Amino acid sequence: MSTDIQIDEKIEEKLSRKLDEPGKFKVVLLNDDSTPMEWVIEVLVSIFKHSETQAKDITLQIHNEGSGIAGIYVYEIAEQKAIEATNSSRDRGFPLQLRIDKE
């Protein structure tokens, strides 16, 4: 009978543990004088899955305010999308800069 109590206590302990939600991170695109707006729109549509209209709005925000949020993700996805956008930009000779900020 004492074994049953120990098992019940272990089960209760496991059930009472809380899992923390993973943190969210913003992928931020930064304005520069060399990367064409058309390319930024292409990155936002193809990598970050925005509509053409959303991509144009974000691109104008980047141009006018100096930066714009491309998306908010868990860290691993934010990092992967930032790397993909950076590599695609470098392959085409554009200096597009991105950063990842904790939300």
DAHUQUI-V806615 format. One line per field, one symbol per residue. ss: DSSP state (H for helix, E for strand, - for the rest). psi: psi as a letter, one per 20 degrees, with the letter a starting at -180 (. if undefined). burial: # if it has 16 or more other C-alpha atoms within 10 Angstrom, else .. A space follows every 10 residues. Layout:
ss: ???
psi: ???
burial: ???
This chain:
ss: -HHHHHHHHH HHHHHH---- ---EEEEEEE ------HHHH HHHHHH---- -HHHHHHHHH HHHHH-EEEE EEEEHHHHHH HHHHHHHHHH H-----EEEE EE-
psi: hhhhgggggg ggghhipqpp qqqqppoppq qrihpqhhgg ggghghgikq rgggggghgh ggghiirqph rprqgggggg hggggggggh hjjqkppqrp pp.
burial: .......... .......... ...####### ##..#.#.## #####.##.# ....##.### ###...#### ###.#..##. ##..##.##. ...####### ...
